[in-house]
């Protein structure tokens, strides 16, 4: 493997089995499961996805909701094991995905710094040395000693970002995390990410904000219905994404017009 490669995704497919039955409670689910009376339908969130990201590249992963963006990030981060293919990373990776997902709501923010840090693989001595910086960056003040169950979603995300971004990774994975908190905190988070980028960090970035993408990235991956549609220079990727969006809007408008026309025709038939 060439020394310049940071991420290599080879023919990745990710299949989920979705229940096609309506089950009202857990007891009924287990009874039907034991009787083998649960029916599933296959859903491929990703199919035949391959790409190679070089060290230092900052890649936006764009597409509609359900395109497979978060799924591919979780596969690369090792959170999900792909049904098919493989995803390999070369360098220390820090995934900023579902910020605060590992928090214990009964523990204070301070206690969760150590808990979440341990989940991310940080040693206690390292957290001790970074504790004050984490608290300061999170802007939680005295709330750091309050149980997390009393935090807003924005407060939890800010603390999660502060913990996860305190290290110096070689590969940084960002899933909508620069959209958390107020405008001031978003700007501060973006400055921290840019500081990492200036040190040559490879970035994979999911965001619905084209403005944010242009500030962070130099390349783009376009996914649609779990398939890779484009991988290349950023502006070309954005143009293809916007063209896809336009096609979707035209198709939606045509369907709505057809539905309206059918309703009018049906009404005329009733009055005839």
N, C-alpha and C positions, 0 to 999 in steps of 0.2 A: 504494500500500500504506500502510495506516494506520501511524503512527509507533509504535503500541503493540504491534505484532506482532513476536514473536521467532522463531517457527517456523511455517511453513505447509506442510502436507503435503497434496497434491492428487491423489487417485485413484491412490495408489501401489500397484503390484503388483510382486512380486519372484518370478521363476520360476527354479528350478534344474532342470538336467537330471541325473537320477540314473541311473547305469548299472544295468541290470537283468541284466547278465551277471556271472558269477563269473570273474574273471581272476586267475591265480595270481602273475604277475610282470609287470614293466614291459615286458619284451621281447614277451611275448604280447599285452599291451595295444596296443603300437604296430603289431604285425603285423595284429591284428584291426581297429585303427583305419584303417590304410592300405587294408585290404580292405573297409572300410565294413561291418564285421561286428560293430560295437558297437551294441547296442540301448539306448535311453534311455527313461525314463519321466519325464514332467513332474511337478514338485512345486512348487506355489505356496505359498511361505512367507508371502506377504502378497497380499491381493487387495482392490482397491477401498477402500483405507484413506485417509481424509481427516480432517484436523483442523487447527485453528489454536491455537497457544499464545501467550498474551500475555506481554509482558515482566514479569518478576517472579513469574510463576506457578511453582509447584514441583509438577511432575506425576509421579505414580507410574505406571509402566507395568507392569500386572499381568496374570497369566494362567498357565496350566500350561506345563510344558516343551513346547517345540515350537509355542507359540502365535504366535511371531513377534516376541517382545519384543526380543531382541538384534539381530535383522535390521533392525527399524525404526530402532533407534539407529544402526546402521552406515550405513543409508541417509541419515539426517539428518546424520551426521558426515561424509558424503562418502566413506566407505570402500567402500561398494557403490553402483553406479549402478542405479537401479530399472529393471525391465523395462518398466514402464508408469508414467505419471504423473511427478510431480516433488516434490522436497522442497527448500525454500528456508529459509535462516537469515539473520537480520538482526542482526549483532553478532559480536564475537570469540568463537569457540567453542573449548572445550577438552574433548575426549572422553577420559574415563577408562574405557576399554573393557577390552581384554586387557592388563593392566598388565605391562610388561616384555617384551611380545611382540617389541619391536625390539631387545632386548639381544643383544650378541655374547658368547656364553659364554666365549670365550677372553680377553676383555678384563676388566679389573678393574671393580669397581663405580664407581670414580672415572672411569675412561675411558668407561664406559657412560653416565655422567651427561651427558657432552658428546655422545655418539652419540645417545642417546635424545632429548636436548634438541633436537638438530638435526632429528631426525625430526618432532618436534612443532613445528618452526618457530622455535625460540629461537636467537638469535645467540650467538656465543661470549662476547662482552662481557657479555651478560645472564647467562649461566650462571656466568661468573667472579664476578659480583656476588652471585649467589645460592648459590654452591657450598657454603659453610659451613652455610647454613641448611638446604639439602637434606640434607646428611650428618647434621646434628643431628636433624632431624625423622625421618629413616629409622631412627635408633637402631642403625645398623650398626657404629659404632665402628671398630675396626681392620679389620673385615671389608671396609671400603670399598676396601682395597688388595688384596683377594683376588679371583681370577678368578670371574666370575659362575657358571661351571659348577659351582662348589662351594657355591652358595647353595641353600637350600631354596626351594620355591615361595613360601612366605610372605615370605622375605627379598627375593626378586625383586619381589613385589607391593608391599612396603613402599617399596622404592627407586623403583619406577615411580610410585607415588602421590605420593611426595615430590617427584619431578621435575615431574610433570604438574600438580600443584596449586600450584606455586610462583607462578604468574602470577595475574592478576586478570581472569578471563574475564567475558563478558556472558552466555554460555550455557554451562552445565556439564552434561555427559552422564556419568552414573554407571551402570555395569553391574556390580552385585554387588561393587563395590570396597570397600564399607564392611564387608565380611565377611572381609577379609584380616587376617592377623596375630593376635596375642593380644588378649584383652579390653581391655587398656590401650591398645594401638595403635588398636583400633577406635574407642574413645571419643575418642582424640585426633584421628583422621581425621574423625569426626563433628563435632567442635568446629571443625575447619578449614572443613568444608563449611558449617556454620551461619554462620561468620564471613563467608564469601562471600555467603551468602543474605541476611545483614543489609545487604549493600551493594547489594541489588537484583538479584542474579544470577538468571537463569532456569534452572531445574533440571529435567532429565529423569532419572528415577531408576528403575532396575530392581532389585528386591530380593524375595526370598521371605519376608523378615521383615516382617510386618504392623506389629510394634512399631517397627522402623526407619522404615517408610513414614510412620507417624503422627508421628514426630519431625521428619521432613523436609518432607513434602508437604502441599499443600492441595487438590489435584485428582487425579483418577485417570483413566487410560485402561485399559480392559479389552479384551484381545485373546483370541480363541479360534479356533484353526485358521486363523490368518492374517487374520481379519476383525475389524473394530472392532465391539465389542458395546456399549460405553458410554464416554462421555467427559463428566465433570462433577465434582461435588463429591466429595471424598475418601471420606467415610463411606458415601455411597450406592454408590460404586464398590466399596468393600470388601465391603459387604453383598451386592452382585450377584456378586462373586467367590466369596464364601463359599457363596452359594446354588448357584452352579455347581459348586463343590467337593462340596457335599452331593448334588447330582443325580448327579455322577460316581460317588461312593461307592455310592449306591443302585443304579445301573446295574451297577457292578462286582459288588456282592453278588448281585444277581439273576442275573447271568451265571454266577457261581461256583456258585450253588444249582442252576441249570439243568444245568450240567456235571456236578455231583455226582449229580443225579437221573438223568441219562442213564447215568452209569456204573453206578448201582445197578440200573437197568432192564436194562442189558446183562448184568450179572452174573446177575440173575434168569433171563434168557433162556437163559444158558449152563447153568444148573442145572436148567432145566425138563426 
